[in-house]
Amino acid sequence: MPWREEDIEIDFYKSSGPGGQKKNTTESSVRVRHLPTGIVVIATESRSQHRNKAAALEELERRLELRNRRRTPRIPTRQSRASKARRLDEKKKVGEKKRLRRSPGDE
């Protein structure tokens, strides 16, 4: 577990949406808050409170791991001579097209 028990707050509540009387009467939805980071995870998929709690804690663990993952630094590369030439050729073509669109009095 990447979190401590005192760092999370778990709330149970009645979920909304389709599902009928059973869903409207049971407090099966789970909201897990990670207090240090402010991450909130909600699970309402199942009618079982235990399954929703397990799903919410798994999602919280996934989000915390994603947040703490170190990104590999980008290695800057030089632009090749051919790609630079292609880009400049394309710019010349666009400039020529715009020049031809001008009215004769603008020149």
QUIJOPE-V548918 format. One record per helix or strand of 2 or more residues. SS is the DSSP state (h for helix, s for strand). FROM is the first residue (numbers start at 1). LEN is the number of residues. If there is no record, write none. Layout:
ss->(SS/SS)
from->(FROM/FROM)
len->(LEN/LEN)
This chain:
ss->(h/s/h/s/s/h/h/h)
from->(5/8/21/29/39/49/81/104)
len->(3/6/5/6/5/20/21/3)
